């Protein structure tokens, strides 16, 4: 009980700190009251943000009280049994009579009171954050060790804890997938007779999906470890999801839990964990480095940057859907947008102070990003779209963003970036939206004298083969909250 209650105490302190920082009051009964004393009318952007913070406080209070009630019930049950003089056994075998010594021995065997169950699937990231905050360090460590599947993909849990849980899951899931693959191979070997061709097709399709997931686990392992097999301390495995047809994952460069500036990049069509995640993580690591350099040039070297490659959805694959029309009219962006919005909110909910958060989306990933910002309230402060077929809106007013904080990059000879003009399936061409900064992708000399190179085609926005792309420079400045609007010809 002494250990478990430290988590409740920590949760109370976090609630009180968050409330005080945003001028709210939490009563002894757990009600969250407005304590803002300003005389000026509250702007719409501020009101939306305050509503978001208040909802987080309500969820945190609920989870703190739930944890406290669970601990109270656990301890009461133990004390009632002891008071009745009943025999106590933690190992199921002891017959030692109920004495103080026996109860002490039981405590050594049991280790802790039961851990309150996590919020149900689909719970808000703020609920998850409140649940995790109310656990003691020992309880958190136990869950990561024994039930990593309850932690690794739970938006609202700190990135470092999610990463530790997901790294444990890599090995466990590899064993499970190998066993399933071996079973299917045995089934294939035993096929024969009428109808076996159909059965063989189904089994081989399932085997192909399992083998792709095994390759994905290998890819994740390689990204998360150096060439000597040691964990990379600058990487965090923020999600690992093997449900569905393809593996899904999110990997961070830097420390998402402490960085002043966090950028989340969502790739688009044809992106897979086993095929392209490693390249994207390298690209975003380079973007992180550029942003950090730009901070130094502005004498802001005490600030830090983290970048995340989020492939937490299954984007369309040209080899499967066959035509561009299939890709731009698919529904994957809607499903991905809901998950992405939860991921954004989870980053904020897991921290005591919100970072300056930037959303970046490429190609179909920009449509997914647009859906997340259009249909959900998030803590995103800046949004950048590049190589975009559309972001699902006809005006940036439809995005839940601060006014004037949307940016678009469109390179020469990028056919995808003109799909919005040709089809209109997903709103207007983002470059033509009101109140959006249309950033240059042409050769440029930065204010500090660096020369950047132009991007052409659909896939060069973040890959310069060792050269500094103008689009990389522009994004790095957006990430640190100091955009170079000279890149916007209309600005």
N, C-alpha and C positions, 0 to 999 in steps of 0.2 A: 504493500500500500504506500509506503514511504517513497518507493521509487516511482510508482505510477502517478502519484499526485504531483510530482514535479512537472509532468507534462501539462496538467491542468493549470498549474500556476504559471507556466510559460505562456499558455494560451491566453490567460487573463491579461498578462502583461502586454502581449501583442495587441489584443483588442483595445486596451486602454491607450496604448501608444498610437495606434492607427486612428482612433476616435479623436484624440487630442490634436493630432496633426491636421485633421480636416474639420475641426470644430463641430464635433458631434459629442453627445453625452450618452453613456450607457448606464442605465439605472441599476440598482441592486436586483431588481426583478428581471433584468435582461432586456428591457426595452431600449431601442436606439432612438434618441431624440435629437432634433436639430438644435444646434447651439451657435449657428452663424449669426454674428452681431453686426454685419455690415449694413450700411444705410443705402448703398447703391443697389439698383435692380440687378439681379443675377442674370448674366448672359446665358443664352441657350446652351452653349458649349459647356459652361461651368455647371449649369443645372444638370445636364446629362451626366457629367463626371461625378457630381455629388450623389446623384441617384445610384450610380454604379458603386461608389464607395459605401453608401449606406446599405445597399443590398449585400455587399461583402461582409460588413459588420454584423448584419442580422444572421447570415449563414454561419459566421464564426462563433457567435454567441450560442446558436442552436447546437453546434457540434461540441462546444465546450461543456454545455450543460448535459448533453447526451453522454459524454465521457464521464462527467462527474457522477451522474446518476448510475451509470454502469459500475463504477468503482464502489460507490456506496452500497449497491445491491450485492456485489461480490463480497465485500468485507462483512456486511451484515450476515450473509449466509455462513461465512466462516465462523463468526463470533457466536451465532446461534447454535451451531453444531458443537463448538467448544463448551459453551455454557451448559449444554445438555449432557456433557460428559461422554459424548459419543466417541467411538474409535475413529481416528483420522488416518487416512492412507492416501499418499500421493502416487505411489507406484502400483496400487491395486493389489499388493500382496502383504503389506505390513499388517500385523495384528497388535502392534504396540498400543498399550492403553493410552487414553487421552490425558497426557501430562504435558507440562510446559515443554519438556525436552522433546516429547513426541511431535508436538506442533512445530518446534524449531526445526526438527529433522524434515518434517513435511515441507516447510518453507524452502529448505535447501533443495529438495527434490523438485518441487513445483516451479521454483524460480520467480514466478510473478503471478499476479492475478490475471484473469482472462483479459485479452485485448478486445476492446469494443470493435464490432464489425465495421468495415468502411461503409461510407454512403453507397447506395445502390448504383448499378450501372446507369449512366446518363445523368448523374447528379452534377450540379453546377461545380465548376472548378473552385469556387469559394467554399462550398461545402467540403470538398476534398482537402482544401488548405486548412480549414478549421479542424477537421478530424486529425490530420497529421500533426498539426501544432499542439494538440492536446495529448499526444502520446509522449511518453518519456523517451530519452535517448536509447535506453535499453529495449523498450518496446519496439521502437523503429528498427533497431539493428536486428531484432528477432524476426520481424516481418520480412525484412530484406533477405535474410538468410533462409527462412523457411517458406515464405509465401511471396516470392518476388513478383509473381503475376498480379498481385493485388496492388503493387506499387509502381511498376515501371511505366505503365501507360496512363497513369492517373494524373490528369491535368490539375494543377494546383499544388502538387508535391514538388519540393525543390529539385532543380535539375540534377544536382550531385547525387541525391538519394535515388532518383529515377535511374540515373546512369548505373549506379552500383547494382540495382535490382536487375536492370536489363542485361548487364554483362553476365550475371548469373543465369539469366534465362537463355542466353545464346547456347551454352553447353547443354542445358536441359532440353531445349527444343531440338537441338541437333540429334540427340539420342532418340527422341520421339519420332522425328521425321525419318531417320534411318530405319527404325523398326517398321514404320508404316510402308516404306519403300520395299523392304525385304518381304513383307507380307504380300504386297501386290506382285512382286516378281514371282513368288511361289504360286499365286493364283494364275498368272500368265502361263507359267510352265505346265499347269494342270488343265489348261483349256483344250477343248476338242469337241467335235460333234456339231449338230445343227445350232445355228445362232451364235456360235462362238466368235464369229467375226465382229459382231456388234459389241459383245462383252469385251473383246480384246481392244477395240477402239476406245471404249470408256475407261478401261483400266490403264491403257497407255497414256491417255489424256491426264488422268490423275497422277500417274507416275511422273509425267513431264512437269506438272505443277509442283510436286514434292521436290524434284531434283532442282528446279529453279529456286525454290525456297532454301534448299541446302546451299546452293551457290550464293544466295543472298546472305546467309549466315557467315559464310567464308569471307564475303566482301566486307561485311560489318566488322568482323574480327580483324581484317587487315587494316581497315581505316582506324580502328580504335587502339591498335598496337603498333609499335615501331618495328623495324626490321629484325630486331633481336627478340621480339615477342613480349616486350615490356609494355604495360599500359601507357598510352600517351596522356600525360597530365593536362594537356591543353584541349582535350576532347571530352565531350559529354554525350552519352547515348540516351537521348531524351525520350525516345519511344522505340519500341520493337513490337510489331504486330504481324503475326503470321496468319490471321484469319483472312478469309476471302481468297481470290485466285492468286494474288501476288503478295509478296512480303512488302511491308511498309515500315519506314523508320524515319527518325529525325536525329541529326547529329550536329552538335554545336562545336564551334571553335571558340575557346575562351570560357569564362565562367559566367553563365547566364544568371546565376544567383546574385552576383555582385557587380556586374558591369553597369556602367552609367548609361551606355547606349547598346541596345540589342536590335539586330536586324534579322528578320525571318524571311528566307528566300524560298519560294515555292516554284519548282520547275514544272514544265508542261509535258506535252505529248511525247510519247516514247520513253519517258524517264522510268527507270526501274532500279531497284536496290542492287540487283546483281550486275546490271549493265552500266549504269551511269552515276550512281550515288557517289562513288569515290572521286570522280572528276568534279562533280558539283561541290563536294566538301573542300577539295583543293582550291577551286575558284573562290569560294566564300572565305577561305583562310587568307587568300591573297587580298580580297576585299577588306577583311578585318585589318590586315597589315597596312593597306593604303589609308584606311580611316584613322588608324592609330598615328600614322605619320602626319596626316593633316592636323590632328590634335596638337602634335608637337610644334608644328609650324605656327599654330595659333597660341602657343604658350599655354596649352591646356593638357600638358603631359600627365597630370594627376588623374585624368579621366580615362576610363577603360572602355573597350568595345568587345562585344561578343557577336558572332554571326551564327545563324542556324540554317541548315538545309533541311527543310520540312518536306518529306515525301510520305505524308501520312494518309494519302489517298491513292487511288489507282487511275492515273490519267490514261486517256485513249492511246492506243498503239496503232500506228498506220498499217502495220502488217496484218492487224486483225480487222480493223474497220474498213480499210481499203480506200476510202476517198476523203478528201478534205471536207466535203459536205457532212459526212458522218461525224467527223471530229468536232466541227463547230456547232453541231446541233445536239450533241450528247448531253447526258444528265450528270456525268461524273463531277462536273464543277459544283453543282448544287450540293451533292453529298460531301464533297471535299470542303466546300465553303463552311459548312456547319462544323466540321471537325477542326478546320483551321481557326475559326473564331474561338473555339474552346481552347485551342492551344495558345493563342494570343492571351486570352483572359487568364489561363493557367500560369503564364509567366508572371503576370502582375500579382495574382493571388498568392503565389508562393513566396513573395518578397514583402519585407516590411515597408520598402519604398519602391514605387514603380520606376522602371527605367524609361528613358527616352526610346520609344519603340517604333521601329520602321518595318513596314510590310513591303516586300519586293516580290513581284510575280512576273515570270517570263512565259510568253506564248499562252498555252492553255492554262498555265499556272496563274497568269494575270486575270483570266476569267474567274478562276477559283478564288483568287484574292479579292476581286471585285464583289463576288457573291458574299464572302465573309464580311466585308465592310458594309455592304448594302443592306443585308438582312439581319445583322447582329450588331449589338453594341459591344465594342471592344476598347481596349486601352491604347489602340494604335494612334501614334502622333503624326507619322508621315507615311505616304504610300507611293511606291514607284512601280510603274508598269512598263515593260519593254517587250518588243516583238509581239504585241497584243492583237488578237482577233476581235477584241471587244471586252469590256469589263462588266457588261450586263446592265448598264445605265445609260441614260441620255444626258445626264447632268451630274456634275460632282456634288451637287446639293443632295443627291440621293445617297451619298456615301457618308457614313458616320465618322467624319474626319474634321479636324479644325479647318476653317476656311483658308484656302490658299496653300494647302500642304499636300497636293497631289502632283505627281511628276510623270512625264511620259518620254520614253526614248524610242525612236523609230529610225532604224538604219536604212541606208540605201540598199535597194535590191532585196528587201525583205517582203516576200509575198504575203506572209501571214499577217503582217501589220496592216495590210489593206483589206483584209476580209470583212472588217466592219463596214467599209464603204460599199463592198460588193453585195453583201447578203443582209446586213442589219439584224442577223439572228440574235446577236448579243449586244444590242445597243449601238450607238454611233461609234465611229472610229475615235478611240480615246484622245488622239492628237487634236481632234476638233472640239473637244468638250470645253465648256466654259470654265474659267477659273482653274485651268490646269497649266502647269509649266511644261512646255514642249522643249525638252532639253536636247542640245546638239549631240550628235554622234560623230561629227567631223573632227579632223585634226585640230588641235588646240594648244595654246601655250598658257599655262596656269599663271595666276598672279605671282606665284613664287618662282616662276621661270621654268618649270618642268614642261617638256613637250609630250603631249599625248597623241595617240594614233587613232585614225578613224576606224569605225566598224562598218562592215558591209554584210549583207545577207542576214539570215535569221539566227545564227548561232554564235556570233562573236561578241556579244555585249559584255560577257564576263570572261572571255578567253582571248588573251592577246599573245599567246606563245612567248611569254616573257616580256612582252611590251605592255606599256601602260595605256589601256584604252581610255578614250575620252569618257565613255559611258561609265567605266569603273571609277574614274575621278569624280564624275558628277554624283554617282551613288554614294561614294565615300563621304562627300560633303553633306549630302542629305542625311546620312546615318548619324553624323555628329551634330545635327541640328543647325548647320551653317551652310545652306545650299549656295552654290555659286550661280546666281541667276543670270550672270552674263552669258551662260550657256543657253539661255532661253531667248531666241531672237525676238520674240514678241514681248518679252518682259522688260 
